[in-house]
Amino acid sequence: MIMAEEKVFLVEGEILEKGLKKPFSKRVSAKTGSFASEKVVCLFGSKNKIKRNRIFLREIKEVKMDAGKEKGS
């Protein structure tokens, strides 16, 4: 079985909280863009108790990692 390499994605969007839209951008590692969007929604739900219908994703783009930089630094 061949394992797919994980990529880094930048997910941008807005959260509707107390009637206000708050913009956010978050970097996550995932195999595809759809997995990255699901991961962001899950993270906001579990850490901030925000419902899925209050999270609006605007853009998901892959971020190229530099050879000299490691993940997490």
C-alpha positions as CSV (number, residue, x, y, z in Angstrom):
1,M,0.0,0.0,0.0
2,I,1.4,3.4,-1.0
3,M,1.0,6.2,1.5
4,A,0.1,9.6,0.1
5,E,2.4,12.4,1.2
6,E,0.7,15.0,3.4
7,K,0.7,18.6,2.2
8,V,0.3,21.9,4.0
9,F,-2.9,23.9,3.2
10,L,-3.8,27.5,4.1
11,V,-7.6,27.7,4.8
12,E,-9.2,31.1,5.0
13,G,-12.7,32.0,5.9
14,E,-15.0,33.6,8.5
15,I,-16.7,32.5,11.7
16,L,-20.1,33.9,12.6
17,E,-20.0,34.6,16.3
18,K,-22.5,36.7,18.3
19,G,-23.8,38.2,15.1
20,L,-20.3,39.3,13.9
21,K,-18.2,37.8,11.2
22,K,-14.6,37.2,12.3
23,P,-12.0,36.4,9.6
24,F,-9.5,33.6,10.2
25,S,-6.7,31.8,8.4
26,K,-5.3,28.5,9.5
27,R,-2.5,26.2,8.3
28,V,-3.2,22.5,8.4
29,S,-1.5,19.4,7.0
30,A,-3.7,17.0,5.0
31,K,-3.6,14.8,1.9
32,T,-6.2,16.9,-0.1
33,G,-8.0,20.2,0.1
34,S,-11.2,18.6,1.1
35,F,-9.5,16.8,4.0
36,A,-8.0,20.2,5.0
37,S,-11.4,21.9,5.0
38,E,-12.9,19.1,7.1
39,K,-10.0,19.3,9.6
40,V,-10.4,23.0,10.1
41,V,-14.2,22.7,10.7
42,C,-13.5,19.9,13.2
43,L,-10.8,21.9,15.0
44,F,-13.0,24.9,15.4
45,G,-15.9,22.8,16.6
46,S,-13.9,20.9,19.2
47,K,-11.8,23.7,20.5
48,N,-14.1,26.7,20.3
49,K,-17.5,24.9,20.3
50,I,-18.6,26.5,17.0
51,K,-21.2,24.8,15.0
52,R,-20.5,23.8,11.3
53,N,-23.2,26.1,10.0
54,R,-21.4,29.1,11.5
55,I,-18.0,28.4,9.7
56,F,-17.7,29.8,6.2
57,L,-14.6,28.7,4.2
58,R,-13.6,31.1,1.5
59,E,-10.3,29.8,0.1
60,I,-8.2,26.6,0.4
61,K,-4.7,26.7,-1.1
62,E,-1.7,24.5,-0.9
63,V,1.4,26.1,0.6
64,K,4.7,25.0,-0.7
65,M,7.2,24.0,2.0
66,D,10.8,25.3,1.6
67,A,13.5,22.7,1.7
68,G,15.2,24.6,4.6
69,K,12.1,24.9,6.8
70,E,10.7,22.1,8.8
71,K,7.1,21.5,9.6
72,G,6.1,23.5,12.7
73,S,8.9,26.0,12.6
